[in-house]
Amino acid sequence: MDNLDALTAAGLQLPSPAYLFGAILFGIIGYAAWRYGRKAGLPYPKWIGVALMLFPYAVSRTSLLYLVGGALCVALYISRA
């Protein structure tokens, strides 16, 4: 418990369960999109999949995670058509 207090004092926080769930969810969707784009030879789903897998590393707020992830999923759905 002292380690957790030390991290909090240093300004670091553990992510919330909602953030972890969103990061895992968008990572799985991104991996599936990347595989689909790679096998079908389509560049847009492939790169949107890469973005879905990597953007949680750059976003620290849960609301922003879901906003950006939702927007990328909509872009993935639109590029599918």
Gaussian input, Z-matrix of N, CA and C with variables (Angstrom, degrees):
# hf/3-21g

backbone

0 1
 N
 C     1     B1
 C     2     B2     1     A1
 N     3     B3     2     A2     1     D1
 C     4     B4     3     A3     2     D2
 C     5     B5     4     A4     3     D3
 N     6     B6     5     A5     4     D4
 C     7     B7     6     A6     5     D5
 C     8     B8     7     A7     6     D6
 N     9     B9     8     A8     7     D7
 C    10    B10     9     A9     8     D8
 C    11    B11    10    A10     9     D9
 N    12    B12    11    A11    10    D10
 C    13    B13    12    A12    11    D11
 C    14    B14    13    A13    12    D12
 N    15    B15    14    A14    13    D13
 C    16    B16    15    A15    14    D14
 C    17    B17    16    A16    15    D15
 N    18    B18    17    A17    16    D16
 C    19    B19    18    A18    17    D17
 C    20    B20    19    A19    18    D18
 N    21    B21    20    A20    19    D19
 C    22    B22    21    A21    20    D20
 C    23    B23    22    A22    21    D21
 N    24    B24    23    A23    22    D22
 C    25    B25    24    A24    23    D23
 C    26    B26    25    A25    24    D24
 N    27    B27    26    A26    25    D25
 C    28    B28    27    A27    26    D26
 C    29    B29    28    A28    27    D27
 N    30    B30    29    A29    28    D28
 C    31    B31    30    A30    29    D29
 C    32    B32    31    A31    30    D30
 N    33    B33    32    A32    31    D31
 C    34    B34    33    A33    32    D32
 C    35    B35    34    A34    33    D33
 N    36    B36    35    A35    34    D34
 C    37    B37    36    A36    35    D35
 C    38    B38    37    A37    36    D36
 N    39    B39    38    A38    37    D37
 C    40    B40    39    A39    38    D38
 C    41    B41    40    A40    39    D39
 N    42    B42    41    A41    40    D40
 C    43    B43    42    A42    41    D41
 C    44    B44    43    A43    42    D42
 N    45    B45    44    A44    43    D43
 C    46    B46    45    A45    44    D44
 C    47    B47    46    A46    45    D45
 N    48    B48    47    A47    46    D46
 C    49    B49    48    A48    47    D47
 C    50    B50    49    A49    48    D48
 N    51    B51    50    A50    49    D49
 C    52    B52    51    A51    50    D50
 C    53    B53    52    A52    51    D51
 N    54    B54    53    A53    52    D52
 C    55    B55    54    A54    53    D53
 C    56    B56    55    A55    54    D54
 N    57    B57    56    A56    55    D55
 C    58    B58    57    A57    56    D56
 C    59    B59    58    A58    57    D57
 N    60    B60    59    A59    58    D58
 C    61    B61    60    A60    59    D59
 C    62    B62    61    A61    60    D60
 N    63    B63    62    A62    61    D61
 C    64    B64    63    A63    62    D62
 C    65    B65    64    A64    63    D63
 N    66    B66    65    A65    64    D64
 C    67    B67    66    A66    65    D65
 C    68    B68    67    A67    66    D66
 N    69    B69    68    A68    67    D67
 C    70    B70    69    A69    68    D68
 C    71    B71    70    A70    69    D69
 N    72    B72    71    A71    70    D70
 C    73    B73    72    A72    71    D71
 C    74    B74    73    A73    72    D72
 N    75    B75    74    A74    73    D73
 C    76    B76    75    A75    74    D74
 C    77    B77    76    A76    75    D75
 N    78    B78    77    A77    76    D76
 C    79    B79    78    A78    77    D77
 C    80    B80    79    A79    78    D78
 N    81    B81    80    A80    79    D79
 C    82    B82    81    A81    80    D80
 C    83    B83    82    A82    81    D81
 N    84    B84    83    A83    82    D82
 C    85    B85    84    A84    83    D83
 C    86    B86    85    A85    84    D84
 N    87    B87    86    A86    85    D85
 C    88    B88    87    A87    86    D86
 C    89    B89    88    A88    87    D87
 N    90    B90    89    A89    88    D88
 C    91    B91    90    A90    89    D89
 C    92    B92    91    A91    90    D90
 N    93    B93    92    A92    91    D91
 C    94    B94    93    A93    92    D92
 C    95    B95    94    A94    93    D93
 N    96    B96    95    A95    94    D94
 C    97    B97    96    A96    95    D95
 C    98    B98    97    A97    96    D96
 N    99    B99    98    A98    97    D97
 C   100   B100    99    A99    98    D98
 C   101   B101   100   A100    99    D99
 N   102   B102   101   A101   100   D100
 C   103   B103   102   A102   101   D101
 C   104   B104   103   A103   102   D102
 N   105   B105   104   A104   103   D103
 C   106   B106   105   A105   104   D104
 C   107   B107   106   A106   105   D105
 N   108   B108   107   A107   106   D106
 C   109   B109   108   A108   107   D107
 C   110   B110   109   A109   108   D108
 N   111   B111   110   A110   109   D109
 C   112   B112   111   A111   110   D110
 C   113   B113   112   A112   111   D111
 N   114   B114   113   A113   112   D112
 C   115   B115   114   A114   113   D113
 C   116   B116   115   A115   114   D114
 N   117   B117   116   A116   115   D115
 C   118   B118   117   A117   116   D116
 C   119   B119   118   A118   117   D117
 N   120   B120   119   A119   118   D118
 C   121   B121   120   A120   119   D119
 C   122   B122   121   A121   120   D120
 N   123   B123   122   A122   121   D121
 C   124   B124   123   A123   122   D122
 C   125   B125   124   A124   123   D123
 N   126   B126   125   A125   124   D124
 C   127   B127   126   A126   125   D125
 C   128   B128   127   A127   126   D126
 N   129   B129   128   A128   127   D127
 C   130   B130   129   A129   128   D128
 C   131   B131   130   A130   129   D129
 N   132   B132   131   A131   130   D130
 C   133   B133   132   A132   131   D131
 C   134   B134   133   A133   132   D132
 N   135   B135   134   A134   133   D133
 C   136   B136   135   A135   134   D134
 C   137   B137   136   A136   135   D135
 N   138   B138   137   A137   136   D136
 C   139   B139   138   A138   137   D137
 C   140   B140   139   A139   138   D138
 N   141   B141   140   A140   139   D139
 C   142   B142   141   A141   140   D140
 C   143   B143   142   A142   141   D141
 N   144   B144   143   A143   142   D142
 C   145   B145   144   A144   143   D143
 C   146   B146   145   A145   144   D144
 N   147   B147   146   A146   145   D145
 C   148   B148   147   A147   146   D146
 C   149   B149   148   A148   147   D147
 N   150   B150   149   A149   148   D148
 C   151   B151   150   A150   149   D149
 C   152   B152   151   A151   150   D150
 N   153   B153   152   A152   151   D151
 C   154   B154   153   A153   152   D152
 C   155   B155   154   A154   153   D153
 N   156   B156   155   A155   154   D154
 C   157   B157   156   A156   155   D155
 C   158   B158   157   A157   156   D156
 N   159   B159   158   A158   157   D157
 C   160   B160   159   A159   158   D158
 C   161   B161   160   A160   159   D159
 N   162   B162   161   A161   160   D160
 C   163   B163   162   A162   161   D161
 C   164   B164   163   A163   162   D162
 N   165   B165   164   A164   163   D163
 C   166   B166   165   A165   164   D164
 C   167   B167   166   A166   165   D165
 N   168   B168   167   A167   166   D166
 C   169   B169   168   A168   167   D167
 C   170   B170   169   A169   168   D168
 N   171   B171   170   A170   169   D169
 C   172   B172   171   A171   170   D170
 C   173   B173   172   A172   171   D171
 N   174   B174   173   A173   172   D172
 C   175   B175   174   A174   173   D173
 C   176   B176   175   A175   174   D174
 N   177   B177   176   A176   175   D175
 C   178   B178   177   A177   176   D176
 C   179   B179   178   A178   177   D177
 N   180   B180   179   A179   178   D178
 C   181   B181   180   A180   179   D179
 C   182   B182   181   A181   180   D180
 N   183   B183   182   A182   181   D181
 C   184   B184   183   A183   182   D182
 C   185   B185   184   A184   183   D183
 N   186   B186   185   A185   184   D184
 C   187   B187   186   A186   185   D185
 C   188   B188   187   A187   186   D186
 N   189   B189   188   A188   187   D187
 C   190   B190   189   A189   188   D188
 C   191   B191   190   A190   189   D189
 N   192   B192   191   A191   190   D190
 C   193   B193   192   A192   191   D191
 C   194   B194   193   A193   192   D192
 N   195   B195   194   A194   193   D193
 C   196   B196   195   A195   194   D194
 C   197   B197   196   A196   195   D195
 N   198   B198   197   A197   196   D196
 C   199   B199   198   A198   197   D197
 C   200   B200   199   A199   198   D198
 N   201   B201   200   A200   199   D199
 C   202   B202   201   A201   200   D200
 C   203   B203   202   A202   201   D201
 N   204   B204   203   A203   202   D202
 C   205   B205   204   A204   203   D203
 C   206   B206   205   A205   204   D204
 N   207   B207   206   A206   205   D205
 C   208   B208   207   A207   206   D206
 C   209   B209   208   A208   207   D207
 N   210   B210   209   A209   208   D208
 C   211   B211   210   A210   209   D209
 C   212   B212   211   A211   210   D210
 N   213   B213   212   A212   211   D211
 C   214   B214   213   A213   212   D212
 C   215   B215   214   A214   213   D213
 N   216   B216   215   A215   214   D214
 C   217   B217   216   A216   215   D215
 C   218   B218   217   A217   216   D216
 N   219   B219   218   A218   217   D217
 C   220   B220   219   A219   218   D218
 C   221   B221   220   A220   219   D219
 N   222   B222   221   A221   220   D220
 C   223   B223   222   A222   221   D221
 C   224   B224   223   A223   222   D222
 N   225   B225   224   A224   223   D223
 C   226   B226   225   A225   224   D224
 C   227   B227   226   A226   225   D225
 N   228   B228   227   A227   226   D226
 C   229   B229   228   A228   227   D227
 C   230   B230   229   A229   228   D228
 N   231   B231   230   A230   229   D229
 C   232   B232   231   A231   230   D230
 C   233   B233   232   A232   231   D231
 N   234   B234   233   A233   232   D232
 C   235   B235   234   A234   233   D233
 C   236   B236   235   A235   234   D234
 N   237   B237   236   A236   235   D235
 C   238   B238   237   A237   236   D236
 C   239   B239   238   A238   237   D237
 N   240   B240   239   A239   238   D238
 C   241   B241   240   A240   239   D239
 C   242   B242   241   A241   240   D240

   B1=1.4440
   B2=1.5213
   B3=1.3169
   B4=1.4549
   B5=1.5252
   B6=1.3371
   B7=1.4636
   B8=1.5222
   B9=1.3324
   B10=1.4510
   B11=1.5262
   B12=1.3225
   B13=1.4584
   B14=1.5302
   B15=1.3205
   B16=1.4619
   B17=1.5278
   B18=1.3384
   B19=1.4577
   B20=1.5261
   B21=1.3239
   B22=1.4568
   B23=1.5213
   B24=1.3126
   B25=1.4588
   B26=1.5288
   B27=1.3447
   B28=1.4621
   B29=1.5257
   B30=1.3440
   B31=1.4534
   B32=1.5129
   B33=1.3280
   B34=1.4578
   B35=1.5148
   B36=1.3299
   B37=1.4488
   B38=1.5130
   B39=1.3240
   B40=1.4483
   B41=1.5238
   B42=1.3299
   B43=1.4625
   B44=1.5242
   B45=1.3134
   B46=1.4610
   B47=1.5320
   B48=1.3285
   B49=1.4670
   B50=1.5331
   B51=1.3288
   B52=1.4663
   B53=1.5279
   B54=1.3222
   B55=1.4609
   B56=1.5274
   B57=1.3282
   B58=1.4685
   B59=1.5177
   B60=1.3448
   B61=1.4588
   B62=1.5209
   B63=1.3360
   B64=1.4630
   B65=1.5191
   B66=1.3274
   B67=1.4607
   B68=1.5274
   B69=1.3161
   B70=1.4696
   B71=1.5253
   B72=1.3355
   B73=1.4673
   B74=1.5217
   B75=1.3224
   B76=1.4636
   B77=1.5311
   B78=1.3192
   B79=1.4585
   B80=1.5121
   B81=1.3338
   B82=1.4649
   B83=1.5295
   B84=1.3283
   B85=1.4684
   B86=1.5297
   B87=1.3272
   B88=1.4613
   B89=1.5117
   B90=1.3284
   B91=1.4646
   B92=1.5267
   B93=1.3445
   B94=1.4603
   B95=1.5348
   B96=1.3252
   B97=1.4625
   B98=1.5271
   B99=1.3131
   B100=1.4669
   B101=1.5287
   B102=1.3323
   B103=1.4726
   B104=1.5212
   B105=1.3391
   B106=1.4636
   B107=1.5306
   B108=1.3344
   B109=1.4579
   B110=1.5159
   B111=1.3261
   B112=1.4572
   B113=1.5243
   B114=1.3267
   B115=1.4616
   B116=1.5203
   B117=1.3338
   B118=1.4613
   B119=1.5286
   B120=1.3173
   B121=1.4552
   B122=1.5221
   B123=1.3310
   B124=1.4654
   B125=1.5232
   B126=1.3427
   B127=1.4603
   B128=1.5336
   B129=1.3327
   B130=1.4676
   B131=1.5285
   B132=1.3313
   B133=1.4725
   B134=1.5211
   B135=1.3201
   B136=1.4667
   B137=1.5219
   B138=1.3202
   B139=1.4630
   B140=1.5191
   B141=1.3274
   B142=1.4651
   B143=1.5157
   B144=1.3281
   B145=1.4595
   B146=1.5208
   B147=1.3126
   B148=1.4670
   B149=1.5194
   B150=1.3360
   B151=1.4680
   B152=1.5255
   B153=1.3384
   B154=1.4665
   B155=1.5264
   B156=1.3111
   B157=1.4664
   B158=1.5230
   B159=1.3228
   B160=1.4634
   B161=1.5261
   B162=1.3250
   B163=1.4557
   B164=1.5248
   B165=1.3422
   B166=1.4748
   B167=1.5309
   B168=1.3186
   B169=1.4644
   B170=1.5287
   B171=1.3291
   B172=1.4630
   B173=1.5259
   B174=1.3286
   B175=1.4618
   B176=1.5216
   B177=1.3285
   B178=1.4634
   B179=1.5223
   B180=1.3336
   B181=1.4689
   B182=1.5199
   B183=1.3266
   B184=1.4572
   B185=1.5223
   B186=1.3190
   B187=1.4661
   B188=1.5306
   B189=1.3122
   B190=1.4586
   B191=1.5289
   B192=1.3242
   B193=1.4634
   B194=1.5247
   B195=1.3363
   B196=1.4587
   B197=1.5240
   B198=1.3043
   B199=1.4561
   B200=1.5287
   B201=1.3101
   B202=1.4657
   B203=1.5294
   B204=1.3258
   B205=1.4603
   B206=1.5144
   B207=1.3227
   B208=1.4600
   B209=1.5159
   B210=1.3233
   B211=1.4644
   B212=1.5340
   B213=1.3149
   B214=1.4608
   B215=1.5269
   B216=1.3248
   B217=1.4718
   B218=1.5257
   B219=1.3307
   B220=1.4707
   B221=1.5224
   B222=1.3293
   B223=1.4735
   B224=1.5248
   B225=1.3078
   B226=1.4618
   B227=1.5246
   B228=1.3269
   B229=1.4710
   B230=1.5204
   B231=1.3254
   B232=1.4670
   B233=1.5255
   B234=1.3274
   B235=1.4711
   B236=1.5237
   B237=1.3209
   B238=1.4624
   B239=1.5197
   B240=1.3156
   B241=1.4716
   B242=1.5048
   A1=111.11
   A2=117.26
   A3=120.16
   A4=111.04
   A5=116.80
   A6=119.69
   A7=111.22
   A8=117.02
   A9=120.66
   A10=111.12
   A11=117.21
   A12=120.88
   A13=111.11
   A14=116.34
   A15=120.48
   A16=110.56
   A17=117.33
   A18=120.66
   A19=111.42
   A20=116.27
   A21=120.10
   A22=111.04
   A23=116.82
   A24=120.52
   A25=111.43
   A26=116.33
   A27=120.51
   A28=112.22
   A29=116.88
   A30=119.84
   A31=114.15
   A32=117.89
   A33=121.34
   A34=109.97
   A35=116.25
   A36=121.55
   A37=109.60
   A38=115.71
   A39=119.88
   A40=108.73
   A41=117.76
   A42=119.18
   A43=111.53
   A44=116.05
   A45=121.42
   A46=109.51
   A47=117.39
   A48=119.84
   A49=112.90
   A50=117.74
   A51=120.62
   A52=111.00
   A53=117.19
   A54=121.07
   A55=110.42
   A56=116.26
   A57=119.82
   A58=111.45
   A59=116.71
   A60=120.35
   A61=110.93
   A62=117.10
   A63=120.91
   A64=112.13
   A65=116.79
   A66=120.05
   A67=110.82
   A68=116.62
   A69=120.03
   A70=110.40
   A71=116.77
   A72=120.89
   A73=111.44
   A74=117.34
   A75=120.13
   A76=111.18
   A77=117.58
   A78=120.12
   A79=112.27
   A80=116.86
   A81=120.92
   A82=110.77
   A83=116.60
   A84=120.05
   A85=110.25
   A86=116.95
   A87=121.24
   A88=112.50
   A89=116.60
   A90=120.05
   A91=110.56
   A92=116.29
   A93=119.96
   A94=110.56
   A95=117.31
   A96=120.86
   A97=110.93
   A98=116.79
   A99=120.44
   A100=110.89
   A101=116.23
   A102=120.10
   A103=111.09
   A104=116.47
   A105=120.31
   A106=110.34
   A107=117.14
   A108=120.58
   A109=112.80
   A110=116.05
   A111=119.93
   A112=111.16
   A113=117.31
   A114=120.87
   A115=112.12
   A116=117.53
   A117=121.25
   A118=112.17
   A119=117.50
   A120=120.64
   A121=113.15
   A122=116.40
   A123=121.31
   A124=109.40
   A125=117.61
   A126=118.72
   A127=114.31
   A128=118.67
   A129=119.89
   A130=112.71
   A131=119.72
   A132=117.72
   A133=112.71
   A134=116.14
   A135=119.51
   A136=110.78
   A137=118.08
   A138=120.42
   A139=112.67
   A140=117.24
   A141=119.07
   A142=109.69
   A143=116.76
   A144=120.87
   A145=112.05
   A146=116.97
   A147=120.43
   A148=110.57
   A149=115.63
   A150=119.58
   A151=111.11
   A152=117.52
   A153=120.70
   A154=111.65
   A155=116.66
   A156=119.37
   A157=112.20
   A158=117.89
   A159=120.09
   A160=115.25
   A161=119.20
   A162=118.97
   A163=114.27
   A164=121.87
   A165=118.68
   A166=113.60
   A167=117.68
   A168=120.18
   A169=111.54
   A170=117.48
   A171=121.01
   A172=112.98
   A173=117.84
   A174=122.44
   A175=108.50
   A176=116.35
   A177=118.93
   A178=113.45
   A179=118.39
   A180=121.16
   A181=110.28
   A182=116.50
   A183=121.62
   A184=111.61
   A185=117.12
   A186=119.66
   A187=110.88
   A188=117.20
   A189=121.26
   A190=110.74
   A191=117.08
   A192=121.58
   A193=110.18
   A194=116.54
   A195=120.02
   A196=112.18
   A197=118.36
   A198=121.64
   A199=110.85
   A200=117.13
   A201=121.13
   A202=110.29
   A203=117.16
   A204=120.42
   A205=112.16
   A206=116.58
   A207=119.80
   A208=112.08
   A209=116.52
   A210=120.54
   A211=111.10
   A212=117.11
   A213=120.00
   A214=111.41
   A215=117.42
   A216=120.21
   A217=110.63
   A218=117.33
   A219=120.48
   A220=109.39
   A221=117.62
   A222=120.72
   A223=110.58
   A224=117.11
   A225=121.06
   A226=110.77
   A227=116.22
   A228=120.08
   A229=111.21
   A230=117.24
   A231=120.75
   A232=110.88
   A233=117.51
   A234=120.00
   A235=111.75
   A236=116.13
   A237=120.26
   A238=111.26
   A239=116.82
   A240=120.57
   A241=112.46
   D1=-27.11
   D2=178.25
   D3=-65.69
   D4=-33.42
   D5=178.83
   D6=-65.69
   D7=-40.17
   D8=178.58
   D9=-65.02
   D10=-40.15
   D11=176.76
   D12=-64.95
   D13=-37.88
   D14=179.22
   D15=-66.34
   D16=-40.84
   D17=178.22
   D18=-65.95
   D19=-40.78
   D20=177.99
   D21=-64.53
   D22=-39.30
   D23=178.03
   D24=-66.24
   D25=-29.09
   D26=178.79
   D27=-81.06
   D28=-3.99
   D29=178.33
   D30=96.27
   D31=7.59
   D32=179.50
   D33=-101.50
   D34=139.14
   D35=178.55
   D36=-128.19
   D37=149.08
   D38=173.61
   D39=-76.91
   D40=145.02
   D41=-179.97
   D42=-69.70
   D43=155.52
   D44=179.61
   D45=-74.51
   D46=160.28
   D47=176.22
   D48=-59.39
   D49=-34.66
   D50=177.72
   D51=-63.99
   D52=-38.46
   D53=178.16
   D54=-66.78
   D55=-44.93
   D56=179.63
   D57=-61.93
   D58=-42.72
   D59=178.07
   D60=-61.10
   D61=-45.15
   D62=179.89
   D63=-64.01
   D64=-41.46
   D65=-179.91
   D66=-64.06
   D67=-41.46
   D68=178.71
   D69=-68.29
   D70=-43.66
   D71=179.88
   D72=-59.84
   D73=-50.03
   D74=-178.47
   D75=-69.38
   D76=-29.81
   D77=174.91
   D78=-65.29
   D79=-41.46
   D80=178.67
   D81=-67.49
   D82=-43.86
   D83=177.36
   D84=-62.33
   D85=-41.26
   D86=178.85
   D87=-64.09
   D88=-40.17
   D89=179.00
   D90=-65.03
   D91=-42.62
   D92=178.71
   D93=-64.06
   D94=-41.55
   D95=178.99
   D96=-65.73
   D97=-39.85
   D98=179.34
   D99=-63.71
   D100=-44.41
   D101=178.84
   D102=-63.54
   D103=-43.42
   D104=179.05
   D105=-61.73
   D106=-46.90
   D107=-179.44
   D108=-64.25
   D109=-36.18
   D110=179.68
   D111=-69.43
   D112=-45.41
   D113=-178.55
   D114=-69.91
   D115=-35.66
   D116=-179.02
   D117=-85.67
   D118=-10.74
   D119=-179.28
   D120=74.04
   D121=28.55
   D122=-179.54
   D123=-104.86
   D124=122.51
   D125=-174.88
   D126=-74.00
   D127=-35.40
   D128=-175.62
   D129=-64.78
   D130=-51.31
   D131=177.57
   D132=-61.58
   D133=-33.67
   D134=-179.78
   D135=-64.35
   D136=-46.40
   D137=-177.35
   D138=-77.03
   D139=-31.04
   D140=173.62
   D141=-66.64
   D142=-36.90
   D143=175.46
   D144=-62.15
   D145=-41.73
   D146=176.76
   D147=-62.61
   D148=-42.62
   D149=178.69
   D150=-63.42
   D151=-40.47
   D152=178.60
   D153=-64.20
   D154=-34.15
   D155=179.93
   D156=-75.35
   D157=-31.78
   D158=-171.40
   D159=-100.52
   D160=-22.83
   D161=-173.57
   D162=-65.48
   D163=-27.50
   D164=177.78
   D165=-61.24
   D166=-21.79
   D167=177.54
   D168=-72.37
   D169=-22.78
   D170=-177.46
   D171=-99.05
   D172=-10.90
   D173=-175.96
   D174=-111.75
   D175=131.17
   D176=-178.25
   D177=-110.32
   D178=-16.22
   D179=179.76
   D180=-94.15
   D181=137.52
   D182=-176.77
   D183=-64.86
   D184=-41.99
   D185=-179.33
   D186=-63.67
   D187=-39.93
   D188=178.55
   D189=-68.23
   D190=-34.86
   D191=177.10
   D192=-58.90
   D193=-48.76
   D194=-179.28
   D195=-70.71
   D196=-33.62
   D197=178.82
   D198=-66.44
   D199=-50.39
   D200=-179.38
   D201=-68.13
   D202=-42.11
   D203=178.83
   D204=-62.40
   D205=-41.52
   D206=176.99
   D207=-64.09
   D208=-41.49
   D209=178.65
   D210=-63.72
   D211=-40.90
   D212=178.13
   D213=-67.86
   D214=-35.55
   D215=176.83
   D216=-66.79
   D217=-38.81
   D218=176.36
   D219=-64.50
   D220=-42.58
   D221=177.76
   D222=-62.69
   D223=-37.05
   D224=177.48
   D225=-65.17
   D226=-42.48
   D227=178.92
   D228=-65.40
   D229=-40.92
   D230=179.82
   D231=-67.97
   D232=-37.99
   D233=-178.75
   D234=-71.72
   D235=-18.72
   D236=178.94
   D237=-69.57
   D238=-31.37
   D239=-175.84
   D240=-77.04

